[in-house]
Amino acid sequence: MKVLGIETSCDDTGVAIYDSEAGLLINRFSSQIDIHKIYGGVVPELAARDHIRKVIPLIDAVLKETGLDKSSLDAIAYTAGPGLVGALLVGATVGRSLAMALAIPAIGVHHMEGHLLSPMLENDAPQLPFLSLLVSGGHTMLVDVRSLGNYKILGETRDDAVGEAFDKFASVLDLPYPGGPSIEKCARYGQPGRFRFPRPMSGQATLDFSFSGLKTHAVMEVARHKLDEKTRADFAYAFQDAAIDALVVKLQRALKQTGYSEIIIAGGVGANKLLRERIDGLAKTLGVRAYFPSLELCTDNGAMIAYAGYLRLVSGYEENLDFSVFPRWSLESLPAIDNVIRFESDSIS
């Protein structure tokens, strides 16, 4: 089965083709960083408009590059949520329309399920069950992945996601958007120990996260200093150090609570080198295995959508011709993949 995956949940247009026999055939995306960086964050209307411009040419390009015709496709998977409603509607409309024209199935995929399952696309894939730290610009959560489609959220952010906090603090430091890579690059030249920021909620038994207080503390500290190049680097180091410490502390606590021996890191912030190093160190200390998707699978991409859609389609999942997108959609509301039923959520048709 060849499944075309379309990802348009936020500010990256992703298209991929997954083949159940040959694996991932192609994974391509178009970034909107240049569009949004002048605003310091994603502008929903501009994101949707760029998806409209890019998605169909990108579909044509991946078909041409793989030498496939549209008639070779067996199904189409698209991101149905959560995400920006305008952006989601672009992918859903294109995916549904193309599927109807080709008389093949189409399926709406949960964006976060795609991230959770993305490590399964690697040659060295984790074994279920496992613990996942899902970190991105819009989400920060610890998920107990018990089986395919059976997810339990152990902890999540109470305010800003970690990627969002990076974006906001980068703006304060006059660093370019997106903030995560900018702060990581700047922090390489920072002096350890000059500034020390709080590790939010690290002393609390809960597995929830909070990054708003860290951001506020950091902003107030910046206001007390002249922001020259060296001080900027020192602030970037302190902020990254604190944010990653907060993630690792909670991850260690969740490992102890679940007793799992395998962890995966998913989402765009999972590309952060320091985060990978500290989680690798934690894994060695605790005698567990850590899995990191390749960098192209960390960010939003069509490959994870194609693969998650494939799993649900082969398990018998069916959808009617009418469709909805889900700006808010609980991961825990998904049916198990081995016993699929139609989902329900707060939707916008």
C-alpha positions in Angstrom: 0.0 0.0 0.0 1.3 3.4 -1.0 0.0 6.3 1.2 0.5 10.0 0.4 0.9 12.0 3.6 0.1 15.7 3.8 1.1 17.8 6.9 -0.2 21.4 7.2 -0.9 21.9 10.9 1.1 25.0 11.4 4.0 26.6 9.4 5.6 23.8 7.5 4.1 22.2 4.4 5.1 18.5 4.4 4.4 15.8 1.8 5.7 12.2 1.8 4.9 8.8 0.4 5.1 5.7 2.6 5.1 2.3 1.0 4.1 -0.7 3.2 6.7 -2.9 1.4 9.5 -0.5 0.6 9.2 1.9 3.6 9.5 5.6 3.3 9.9 6.5 -0.3 10.2 10.3 -0.1 9.8 13.0 2.5 9.8 16.7 1.4 8.8 19.9 3.0 8.6 23.7 2.5 9.5 25.9 5.4 7.7 29.2 6.2 10.5 30.6 8.4 11.3 33.5 6.1 7.6 34.5 6.1 7.0 34.6 9.8 10.4 35.6 11.2 9.7 39.4 10.7 6.8 39.0 13.1 8.6 36.9 15.6 6.1 34.0 15.4 3.6 32.3 13.2 0.8 34.4 11.7 -2.1 32.0 11.1 -3.5 33.7 8.0 -0.1 33.9 6.3 0.5 30.2 7.2 -2.7 29.1 5.5 -2.1 31.2 2.4 1.4 29.7 2.0 0.1 26.2 2.4 -2.4 26.9 -0.4 0.5 28.0 -2.7 2.8 25.2 -1.8 0.9 21.9 -1.2 -0.2 21.0 -4.7 3.2 21.8 -6.3 4.9 19.8 -3.5 2.6 16.8 -4.2 3.5 17.0 -7.9 7.2 17.2 -7.0 7.3 14.1 -4.8 5.3 12.1 -7.4 7.7 13.2 -10.1 10.8 12.5 -8.0 9.6 9.0 -7.2 8.5 8.3 -10.7 5.0 7.5 -9.5 1.7 8.5 -11.0 -1.3 9.6 -8.9 -3.0 6.4 -9.9 -0.3 4.5 -8.1 -1.5 5.9 -4.7 -3.7 3.6 -2.6 -4.7 6.1 0.1 -4.1 9.7 1.3 -3.5 10.7 4.9 -3.6 14.3 6.1 -3.3 16.1 9.4 -6.8 16.7 10.8 -5.6 18.3 14.0 -4.6 19.7 16.4 -3.3 22.9 14.8 -4.2 26.2 13.2 -7.7 25.8 11.7 -7.0 27.6 8.4 -3.8 25.6 7.9 -5.5 22.3 8.7 -8.3 23.0 6.3 -5.9 23.4 3.4 -4.4 20.0 3.8 -7.7 18.4 4.6 -9.4 19.9 1.6 -6.6 19.0 -0.8 -6.3 15.5 0.6 -10.0 14.8 0.5 -10.5 16.2 -3.0 -7.6 14.3 -4.4 -8.8 11.1 -2.8 -12.3 11.5 -4.2 -10.9 12.2 -7.6 -8.8 9.0 -7.5 -11.6 7.0 -5.7 -9.2 5.9 -2.9 -9.6 6.2 0.9 -8.6 9.3 2.8 -8.0 9.6 6.5 -7.5 12.4 9.0 -4.5 11.9 11.3 -3.7 13.2 14.8 -0.6 15.4 14.5 0.8 14.3 17.9 0.2 10.6 17.1 2.3 11.2 14.0 5.2 12.5 16.2 4.8 9.7 18.7 5.1 7.0 15.9 7.8 8.7 13.9 10.6 6.7 15.5 9.0 3.6 14.1 10.1 4.7 10.7 13.8 4.3 11.6 15.7 1.1 11.1 16.4 0.9 14.9 12.8 1.3 16.2 11.7 1.1 19.8 9.6 -1.7 21.1 6.2 -1.0 22.7 5.4 0.0 25.3 7.7 3.1 25.7 7.8 6.5 27.3 7.8 9.6 25.0 8.9 13.1 25.7 7.1 15.2 23.0 8.5 18.7 22.8 7.7 21.3 20.1 6.6 24.9 19.6 3.1 24.1 20.5 3.3 21.0 22.8 5.3 19.8 25.7 4.1 16.5 27.2 5.1 13.1 28.6 3.1 10.3 27.1 2.8 6.7 28.1 2.7 4.9 24.7 1.1 1.6 25.8 0.3 0.2 22.4 -0.6 1.6 19.0 -3.4 4.1 19.5 -3.4 3.7 23.3 -1.9 6.8 24.9 -1.9 8.2 28.4 -0.7 11.7 29.0 1.4 11.7 32.2 2.2 15.3 32.2 2.0 18.4 30.0 2.7 22.1 30.1 0.4 24.3 32.1 1.2 27.4 30.0 3.9 27.9 27.4 5.3 25.0 25.5 9.1 24.8 25.7 9.5 25.7 22.0 7.2 28.7 22.5 9.3 29.8 25.5 12.4 29.6 23.4 10.8 31.7 20.7 9.7 34.4 23.2 13.0 34.7 25.0 14.9 34.7 21.7 12.9 37.8 20.8 13.9 39.5 24.0 17.6 38.7 23.2 17.1 40.2 19.7 17.8 36.7 18.2 16.0 35.6 15.0 12.9 33.3 14.8 12.6 30.4 15.3 14.0 30.8 18.8 15.1 27.3 19.6 17.9 27.0 17.0 18.9 30.7 17.6 19.3 30.3 21.3 21.1 27.0 20.9 23.6 28.6 18.5 24.1 31.6 20.7 24.5 29.5 23.8 27.6 27.8 22.4 29.5 31.0 23.3 28.0 31.5 26.7 29.7 31.3 30.1 28.3 28.6 32.4 27.3 29.8 35.8 27.2 33.6 35.2 23.5 33.5 35.3 21.3 30.7 36.8 17.6 30.6 36.1 15.0 28.6 38.0 14.0 25.1 37.0 10.2 25.4 36.8 8.2 22.9 38.8 11.3 20.6 39.2 10.7 20.3 43.0 7.0 19.3 42.6 5.9 15.7 42.4 3.7 16.3 39.4 4.9 15.5 35.9 3.4 18.7 34.5 5.6 21.4 33.1 5.6 25.2 33.3 7.8 27.6 31.3 6.0 30.9 31.8 7.8 31.6 35.1 11.2 30.8 33.7 10.5 33.2 30.8 9.4 36.0 33.1 12.4 35.6 35.4 14.7 35.6 32.4 13.1 38.7 30.9 13.4 40.6 34.2 17.1 39.6 34.5 17.8 40.8 30.9 16.3 44.2 31.8 18.9 44.7 34.5 21.9 44.3 32.1 23.4 45.9 29.1 22.8 43.4 26.3 26.2 43.1 24.6 27.3 40.1 22.6 28.9 38.3 25.5 26.0 38.9 27.9 23.5 37.8 25.2 25.4 34.5 24.9 25.5 34.0 28.7 21.7 34.6 28.9 21.1 32.1 26.1 23.2 29.5 27.8 21.4 30.0 31.2 18.0 29.8 29.6 18.7 26.7 27.5 20.3 25.1 30.5 17.3 25.7 32.8 14.7 24.7 30.2 16.4 21.4 29.4 17.1 20.6 33.0 13.4 21.0 33.7 12.6 18.5 30.9 15.1 16.0 32.0 14.1 16.1 35.6 10.5 15.3 34.7 11.6 12.6 32.2 13.6 10.9 34.9 10.6 11.0 37.3 8.3 9.5 34.6 10.8 6.7 33.9 10.8 5.8 37.6 7.0 6.0 37.7 6.4 3.8 34.6 9.3 1.4 34.9 9.8 1.5 31.2 13.2 0.7 29.7 12.8 2.6 26.4 12.2 6.3 25.8 11.7 8.3 22.6 12.1 12.0 22.0 9.8 13.6 19.5 9.0 17.0 18.1 11.1 19.9 16.8 12.8 20.7 20.1 14.1 17.1 20.0 16.7 18.3 17.5 18.4 20.3 20.3 21.9 18.9 20.7 22.2 19.6 24.5 18.8 18.0 25.1 20.0 14.9 23.2 23.3 14.8 25.2 21.6 15.1 28.6 19.0 12.5 27.8 21.7 10.1 26.5 23.5 10.7 29.8 20.3 10.0 31.8 19.7 6.8 29.7 23.1 5.5 30.4 22.8 6.2 34.1 19.5 4.5 34.4 20.3 1.6 32.0 17.5 2.5 29.6 17.5 3.1 25.8 16.9 6.5 24.3 15.6 6.9 20.7 15.9 10.1 18.7 14.2 10.4 15.3 16.5 11.7 12.5 16.4 15.5 12.3 14.0 15.5 9.3 11.5 13.5 11.3 11.7 15.8 14.4 10.1 18.7 12.7 6.5 18.6 11.3 6.6 16.3 8.3 4.5 14.3 5.9 6.3 11.1 6.6 4.8 10.7 10.1 1.3 11.5 8.8 1.6 8.9 6.0 2.8 6.2 8.4 0.2 6.9 11.1 -2.5 7.0 8.4 -1.3 3.7 7.0 -1.5 2.0 10.4 -5.1 3.1 10.9 -6.2 2.2 7.3 -4.8 -1.3 7.4 -6.6 -1.9 10.8 -9.9 -1.2 9.1 -10.4 2.4 9.8 -12.9 4.1 7.5 -14.2 7.7 7.2 -17.2 9.1 5.4 -16.9 11.6 2.6 -17.7 14.5 4.9 -14.7 15.6 7.0 -13.8 17.9 9.9 -10.6 19.4 11.2 -9.8 19.6 14.9 -8.0 22.7 16.3 -8.2 21.0 19.7 -8.0 17.2 19.9 -7.2 15.1 22.9 -4.5 12.5 22.2 -6.2 10.2 24.7 -9.5 10.2 22.8 -8.0 8.2 19.9 -9.2 4.7 19.5 -6.6 1.9 19.7 -5.3 1.0 16.3 -6.1 -2.7 16.7 -9.8 -1.8 17.5 -10.7 1.2 15.4 -13.9 3.1 15.7 -14.8 6.6 14.5 -13.4 9.4 16.6 -15.3 12.4 18.1 -13.9 15.7 19.2 -14.4 19.5 19.2 -14.3 20.1 15.5 -14.7 22.7 12.9 -16.4 21.3 9.7 
